[in-house]
Amino acid sequence: MKNRKPRTKLVHGGTRRSQWGEVSEAMFLTQGFVYDSAEQAEQRFIQAGPDEYIYARYGNPTVAMFEDRIAMLEGAEDAFATASGMAAVNGALMSMLKAGDHLVSARALFGSCLYIVEDILPRYGVEVTLVDGADLGQWRAAVGPDTRAVFFESMSNPALELVDIAAVSEIARAHGATVVVDNVFSTPVFSDALAQGADVVIYSSTKHIDGQGRTLGGVILGTRDHIRKVVEPYMKHTGGSMSPFTAWVQLKGLETLDLRVRAQAKSAQEIAESLEGHPALRRVIYPGLPSHPQAALAQRQLGSGSTMVAIELAGGKDAAFAFLNALGIIVISNNLGDAKSIVTHPATTTHQRLAAEQRDMLGITDGLVRLSIGIEDTEDLIDDIQSALAAV
């Protein structure tokens, strides 16, 4: 199966069938597992073999199918599925960092990711340096012999700034630092982060992978040694594992992931093009537009502008709120990557805890609005957006 095309992997990869020969993956909704003997229980706790399970927090057949399938798609040796995207970010960083280590991170991060990097890690003695992720000179200046890891979003939330994965990985590799990439906005459909130099890739599977607003989940991908010897001991003992029900739902999401994401990105491109030059807007941000300062990098790294569009309304917060409230199809929420198109005002929601100066530095103005494009008819979405802008 590893040599098959992505859509085939997304439907069939990692499938385990019980003696009943079910077509759809089985959901093993169980906390624990029964042993044939005391000797077998003892041996399993010493060393569990393939498809041998102890406790749902340690592993589960349904969760293993999800892990195998997403790893196969990503080109990773292994994966560990987590309870949420933030459990994946926290687990990936906390499992490998200790007091005295140095982390270099892009400062353009989702609000909760910034909280982990700026507040939690320093509490435990981790030194953190924040840089402008798009500025390779700042990465070169910050990464040194004492740097244990670098961390960044391959496409930032919400201002859609890209980080050059290959270039930053080369800088990190020269000093033996591990490259950890949050790849949510880039999606596993368009990004090939591991091949471009990343060591560890993180997804909030709540987003495009589920893609239908049902469940929280996350996943950490990398080499088998890193996942099983570094990530797994931390995650299974701190309780951040994915539930079997979530894994089953997200296996269903994986089946249609490629189809949905490509359709969403196509719509996003058309919507962004239709909005350029609108008098109510100060700017349209979309990596697939020639006007985006990193358009060439987006094509080289992704081959797409992805599924997200950001716009800045000239009238600030009042105009942004009027725009959100005038939309008829696109719903107001703080999720993304959903089949439904979603609009978010980051300055008052996902990034509201940041100081105004920090938001300004990240380009999160009061007029900035983030659009996650769904799978509705593109013309209907354009009409909805244009009507709302007319109301503003």
N, C-alpha and C positions, 0 to 999 in steps of 0.2 A: 504493500500500500504506500510506502514512503516514496516510491517513484511515480505515483499517480499525480494528476493535476489537482490544484487546490480544491475545486468544487467536489471532486470525488472524495478527497480526504475528509472534507467537512461533513459528508454524509455517512461515510463508512469507517473512518479512522478510529482505531482503538476499541472497536465493538467487541464485547464479551457476551456470548449467549449462554443462557442456562440450559439445563437438560430439556426445557420445554421448547426451545428453538424460536423464541419470540422475534418478531420483526423489529419493533421499537425496543430501544434499550430498556432493560429491566431497572426498576427503582428499588434498591435494597435499603428500605427505610428501617434500619436497625441500629441500635446503639452499640451492641457488642456481638460477639461470635462465639459459637460453641466448639469445644475441642473434643476429639475422640478419646483422649486420655490425658492424665496428668502429665505424662511424659511429653506429649505433643504440645501442651500448653507451655511447659518449661522451655522447650526448644524454640517455640515461636517467639517467646520473650527474649531469648538469647539472640536469635536471628530469624526474622520472618522472611520466608522465601517469596518468589513472585506469586501474586494473587493469594497470599496468605495474610489474613487480617486479624487484628487484636481488638480494636476499639475504634469507633467512628471518628474520634478526634485524631487518630493516627492514620486512618485510611479506610476506604470503603470501595467496593467494586464499581458503583456508579460514579463516584468521584474520580476513580482511577481512569474510567473511560473518558471523562471530560479532560483530565490531565493529559492523557495520551493523545487525544485528538488535537488539542490546541498546540501541544508540543510538536506534533507531526506537521501541522500547518506552519508553525513559526520556524521550523528547522532546528529546534532545540533538542538536546538529548533527554531532557526531563522537565517536569513542571510540578509545582505545588499549588493547589487551588485553595483559596482563602475565603473568609466570610464576607469580605467587602474589598473594594479597591483600596481603601485606606489601610486595611489589615495587610494587604500586599505591600504597600509602600513602607509601612512601619516594620513589617517582618523582614523585608529585603534589606533595610538599612540597619535595624537593631540587631539582626542575627549576625552581622559581620563586623560591626563597629564596637569598640570598647574605649574606655577612658584612655586618653592620650593619643587616640587616632585623629587624623585630619581628614575632613571631608570638604571638597570643593563642589559647590552647587550653583546652578543658575538661579538667579533671584526671581525670574519670571515663572512662578509656580502657582498651582491651585492653592487656595487659602489654607486648607488642611495640611497640604504638603509643606507649606511654609511654616506652619505651626510645629510640625515634627522637626524640621531642619533648624528653625530659629529658637524654639522653646524647649523641646523635649531632649534632643541630642546633647545640647550643651549642659543640661542638668546632670548628665552622666559622664561629663568630662571629655566629650568629643569636641574638638576645635572645628568650627565651621567657617569657611570663607565663601561669601556670595559674590558672583561675578555676573556681568552682562553676558548671557548665553550666546549671543550672536557675535561677540567680540573675541576672536581667537587669541588676540594679544593678551586679553585679561586671563584666559585659561592658561596660557603659557607662563604668565607671571605668577599665578596662584598655585599651580600644581608643582609639587616638588618631591624630593626623596621621602618626606614624611607623610605624603598623601596616601591614605588607604583606599579612598574611593572618590569617584566623581558621580554627580547625580544631576539629571536634567530631564525636562519634558521635551521630547523630540519636536513637538509643536505646542507652544505655550497656551495656557488657559488664562484669560480669554482673548488675548491680543494676537494670537496666531503667528507668533514669532518662531522661526525654526532655529534649531541648533544643528550644526554640521556634524553628524554622528561620526563619520569617518575621520574628520580632522581632529575632533576632540578625543576620540579613541586613540589616535596616534600619539597625541600629547600625553594622555594618561598612561599608555602602554610603555612609553619611554621611562616612566618612573615606577612601573609595576603597580599602578593603581587600577582597581576594578571599576569598570564602566557600567553604571546602573541607569537604565533609560525607562522613564514612564512614557509609554507609547500610545496612550489612549486616543488622542486626537488623530494620530497618524493611521491608526487601525491596523490589525494584522493582515488586512487585505492588501493595503498599499505599501506598508513598511517592510523592510528586510533588515531590521536593525542589527541582528546578530551577524549577518554576513558583512555589514558595514563596519563592524568592530565592537559592538556592545558585548559585554559579558553576561549581563543580567537584564531581562526585559520584564516590565510590569504592565499589566492591564487591569483596569477596573472593568470586569466582565459584566457589571451592571449596565454598561453603556452599549456599544454596538453588538457585543456578543450575545447578551440577552436580547437587547434591541427592541423590546416590547413592553418595557416598564413594569416588569413583574417581580424580579428578584435582585437582591444585592449579592455581589460576588467579586472575586479578584483572582489573579493568578500571577505567580512568579516563575519565570522560565530561565533556564541556563544549562550548564553542564550537569551531568548526573552527580558528580562528586559535590558540586556546590549545592545543588538542591537537596540531596540526601544527607550530606555531612554538615552543612552550615544552616540551611533554611529549615529543613524538616525538624531537627531537634528543638529549635526555638519555637516554631509554630505549633508543634503538637503538644508541647508542655505549657504554652501560654494560651492555647485555646482558640486560635484564630482560623480553624479549618472550615472549609466549605461544607454545608449540609448536603446529604444525598438528594434531597428534594430539589435544592437549588441546582445541583449538578445535572439532574435529569432535565430540568427546564432549560438550562443553558446548553445542553447537548442538542435540544430541539432548535435553539437559537442558532447554533453553529451551522445547522443544515442549510439555512437560508442566508447566512452572513454575507457571502460573496455577492449574491444577487442584490441584497438590500443595500449594501454599502456602495456598490458601483452605481446603482440607481440614485442614491442620495447624493453622491458626489457629482453626478451629471447634472442633477437639479441645482445643486449649490453653485456650480459653475454658471449656469444660465441665469440664476437669480442674481449673482454678483455682477454679471455683465449688464443685466437690466437696470441695476441701481447706480452704476457709475455715472457721475455727473448730476445726480438728482439735487435740486436746489436746497432741499431740507437737510442734506447730509454734508458733513464736513469731510468725511472719508468713508470709503468702502475697503475693508480689509479681507482679502481672500488670496491665499497663496497661488491659486491658479490664474490670477490676473497678471498681465504684464506690469501693471502699476505696483504690484507688491515688490518691496525691495529685495526679497529673497525668492523671486519667481523661478530663477534658474536653479537654485538649490532645491526647491520643491519638486521640480521636474526630474532632477537628477536623483533625489533621495526617495521620492514617492511616485513620480509619474502622474501625479494628480494633485488637486488642491484640497482634497478630502471633503468632509461633509459639513464643515462649520463655516459660517460667514459672520463677520463682525462689522457693524456699522456704527458710525458716530454721528449723532444728530446735532445739528448746529445750535439748537436751542437748549442744550444741557439736560438736566434732570427732568424739568417740566415737560420738555418735548419728548424725552424718552418715555416717560410715564404715559403721556397722551398717546404715543405710538403703541405701546403695549396694550393699553386699554381699548384701542380702536381695532385691534386685530380680531378677525372672526373665525379663522381656521386655526391659526397658530396659537398654541396654548402657552400660558405663562407658567413656567416651572423652572427648577434648577437642575434638572437632569439633562442629559444629552445622548446622542446616538440612538434615539428612539425611532420607531416607525412613524410616530406622530411628530410633526414639526413643533419645536419648543423655542420660546424666547425667554431670555434672562437679562436682568439688569445687574451686572456683576458688582458695581460699586455699592449697592444697597443689599446684596444677598451673599453670593459666594465669596466676595472679597471685602465685605463690609468691616471686618475686624481690623483691617490694615489702616494705618494712619494715612491721612490725605496725601502727605508728601510721598509716602511709599506707593500709593495707588498712582499718583502722577508719574512717578519714575517708571512704572510698569505700563503706562499708557492707558490706565483704567480710569477714564474721565467720567464725569457725571452723565455725559451724553452717549457713552458707549453701550451698545446693546449686542448681545451674543445670540446668534440664530443657529440652532441645530436643525438641519434640514431633514425632513422625514421622507416618506415614500408616497405622499399624496401627489396628485397631478401637478406638474410644474407650473402650468398656466394658472391654475387656481391659486397657488402659493404666491405667484407674482402679482396677481390681481389683489390678493389679500394685503400684501405688503404695500403696494402702490396706493390702495385705498386708505390704509392706515396713515401713510405719509401725507396724503392729501388732507386728512383730518387734522394732522399736526399743523 
